[in-house]
């Protein structure tokens, strides 16, 4: 049986691996927030960001997008979707979503 410490380390390694794969296609990880009952990941390119919020309690992933405006202006997030999802499926879904959202980004070598 996997220990709590090992599960936490694997979970954080998943974010790190996702970040490395997104950097390869010129999509940056803007922020990550690991809250008590949720986690939030914001990724983006020059003029657009996508925010993913996973609700650990109820098992839902919501996806929002915002254009990047002047630094002093607050972000206006538009909800794109919200779906039930196991946490183990969230990071693969995020990677697939980002690759579709930013189609000009090349796929890494060896990807189908």
C-alpha positions as a LaTeX table, in Angstrom:
\begin{tabular}{lrrr}
\hline
Residue & $x$ (\AA) & $y$ (\AA) & $z$ (\AA) \\
\hline
Unk1 & 0.00 & 0.00 & 0.00 \\
Unk2 & 1.32 & 3.41 & $-1.00$ \\
Unk3 & 2.13 & 5.83 & 1.82 \\
Unk4 & 0.64 & 9.31 & 2.10 \\
Unk5 & 4.12 & 10.81 & 1.59 \\
Unk6 & 4.65 & 8.78 & $-1.61$ \\
Unk7 & 1.19 & 9.78 & $-2.96$ \\
Unk8 & 2.00 & 13.44 & $-2.31$ \\
Unk9 & 5.38 & 13.17 & $-4.00$ \\
Unk10 & 3.86 & 11.41 & $-7.03$ \\
Unk11 & 1.12 & 14.03 & $-7.24$ \\
Unk12 & 3.64 & 16.89 & $-7.27$ \\
Unk13 & 5.86 & 15.02 & $-9.73$ \\
Unk14 & 2.85 & 14.82 & $-12.05$ \\
Unk15 & 2.59 & 18.63 & $-12.06$ \\
Unk16 & 6.33 & 18.93 & $-12.65$ \\
Unk17 & 6.22 & 16.49 & $-15.57$ \\
Unk18 & 3.23 & 18.31 & $-17.06$ \\
Unk19 & 5.09 & 21.62 & $-16.75$ \\
Unk20 & 8.10 & 20.17 & $-18.58$ \\
Unk21 & 5.93 & 18.83 & $-21.42$ \\
Unk22 & 4.10 & 22.16 & $-21.77$ \\
Unk23 & 7.38 & 24.10 & $-21.87$ \\
Unk24 & 8.41 & 21.95 & $-24.84$ \\
Unk25 & 5.42 & 23.35 & $-26.75$ \\
Unk26 & 5.94 & 26.94 & $-25.53$ \\
Unk27 & 3.06 & 26.95 & $-23.05$ \\
Unk28 & 4.05 & 28.20 & $-19.61$ \\
Unk29 & 2.74 & 27.25 & $-16.20$ \\
Unk30 & 1.69 & 30.61 & $-14.74$ \\
Unk31 & 0.63 & 29.52 & $-11.25$ \\
Unk32 & $-0.32$ & 26.56 & $-9.12$ \\
Unk33 & $-2.29$ & 26.65 & $-5.87$ \\
Unk34 & $-2.72$ & 23.51 & $-3.82$ \\
Unk35 & $-5.60$ & 24.43 & $-1.50$ \\
Unk36 & $-7.25$ & 22.22 & 1.08 \\
Unk37 & $-10.22$ & 20.91 & $-0.92$ \\
Unk38 & $-9.13$ & 22.03 & $-4.38$ \\
Unk39 & $-6.14$ & 22.75 & $-6.57$ \\
Unk40 & $-5.79$ & 25.39 & $-9.27$ \\
Unk41 & $-3.44$ & 25.41 & $-12.25$ \\
Unk42 & $-3.08$ & 28.34 & $-14.63$ \\
Unk43 & $-1.21$ & 27.88 & $-17.91$ \\
Unk44 & $-0.93$ & 30.10 & $-20.91$ \\
Unk45 & 0.77 & 31.67 & $-23.83$ \\
Unk46 & 1.43 & 35.30 & $-24.62$ \\
Unk47 & $-2.14$ & 36.63 & $-24.81$ \\
Unk48 & $-4.30$ & 33.94 & $-23.23$ \\
Unk49 & $-4.45$ & 31.93 & $-20.03$ \\
Unk50 & $-6.44$ & 28.85 & $-19.13$ \\
Unk51 & $-7.33$ & 28.11 & $-15.50$ \\
Unk52 & $-8.13$ & 24.60 & $-14.30$ \\
Unk53 & $-9.72$ & 24.18 & $-10.87$ \\
Unk54 & $-10.11$ & 20.66 & $-9.47$ \\
Unk55 & $-12.55$ & 20.15 & $-6.59$ \\
Unk56 & $-11.10$ & 17.31 & $-4.50$ \\
Unk57 & $-14.23$ & 16.94 & $-2.39$ \\
Unk58 & $-16.73$ & 16.48 & $-5.23$ \\
Unk59 & $-14.40$ & 15.36 & $-8.05$ \\
Unk60 & $-15.11$ & 18.09 & $-10.61$ \\
Unk61 & $-12.69$ & 19.87 & $-12.95$ \\
Unk62 & $-13.68$ & 23.32 & $-14.19$ \\
Unk63 & $-11.98$ & 25.06 & $-17.09$ \\
Unk64 & $-11.90$ & 28.82 & $-17.56$ \\
Unk65 & $-10.10$ & 31.11 & $-19.99$ \\
Unk66 & $-9.07$ & 34.74 & $-19.97$ \\
Unk67 & $-7.31$ & 37.02 & $-22.40$ \\
Unk68 & $-4.33$ & 38.83 & $-20.93$ \\
Unk69 & $-4.89$ & 42.55 & $-20.83$ \\
Unk70 & $-2.91$ & 45.43 & $-19.36$ \\
Unk71 & $-1.13$ & 44.50 & $-16.11$ \\
Unk72 & $-3.30$ & 46.75 & $-13.99$ \\
Unk73 & $-6.58$ & 45.28 & $-15.24$ \\
Unk74 & $-8.06$ & 42.26 & $-13.45$ \\
Unk75 & $-8.59$ & 39.02 & $-15.33$ \\
Unk76 & $-12.08$ & 38.33 & $-16.59$ \\
Unk77 & $-12.52$ & 34.55 & $-16.58$ \\
Unk78 & $-15.01$ & 32.86 & $-18.89$ \\
Unk79 & $-16.17$ & 29.39 & $-17.84$ \\
Unk80 & $-15.73$ & 26.89 & $-20.68$ \\
Unk81 & $-16.75$ & 23.66 & $-18.99$ \\
Unk82 & $-17.10$ & 21.78 & $-15.74$ \\
Unk83 & $-17.12$ & 17.99 & $-15.65$ \\
Unk84 & $-16.90$ & 15.17 & $-13.15$ \\
Unk85 & $-13.49$ & 13.54 & $-13.28$ \\
Unk86 & $-11.22$ & 11.35 & $-11.18$ \\
Unk87 & $-8.14$ & 13.21 & $-9.99$ \\
Unk88 & $-5.91$ & 10.67 & $-11.74$ \\
Unk89 & $-7.49$ & 11.67 & $-15.07$ \\
Unk90 & $-7.18$ & 15.44 & $-14.52$ \\
Unk91 & $-3.58$ & 16.05 & $-15.61$ \\
Unk92 & $-3.83$ & 13.97 & $-18.82$ \\
Unk93 & $-7.08$ & 15.81 & $-19.61$ \\
Unk94 & $-5.38$ & 19.17 & $-18.99$ \\
Unk95 & $-2.50$ & 18.32 & $-21.31$ \\
Unk96 & $-4.86$ & 17.20 & $-24.07$ \\
Unk97 & $-7.04$ & 20.30 & $-23.59$ \\
Unk98 & $-4.05$ & 22.66 & $-23.76$ \\
Unk99 & $-2.71$ & 21.00 & $-26.90$ \\
Unk100 & $-6.12$ & 21.44 & $-28.57$ \\
Unk101 & $-6.53$ & 25.01 & $-27.28$ \\
Unk102 & $-3.15$ & 26.10 & $-28.63$ \\
Unk103 & $-3.01$ & 24.07 & $-31.87$ \\
Unk104 & 0.07 & 25.82 & $-33.27$ \\
Unk105 & 2.18 & 24.37 & $-30.50$ \\
Unk106 & 4.16 & 21.41 & $-31.91$ \\
Unk107 & 3.83 & 17.99 & $-30.31$ \\
Unk108 & 6.89 & 16.58 & $-28.54$ \\
Unk109 & 8.98 & 13.98 & $-30.35$ \\
Unk110 & 7.50 & 10.51 & $-30.16$ \\
Unk111 & 3.94 & 11.73 & $-29.58$ \\
Unk112 & 1.21 & 10.36 & $-31.80$ \\
\hline
\end{tabular}
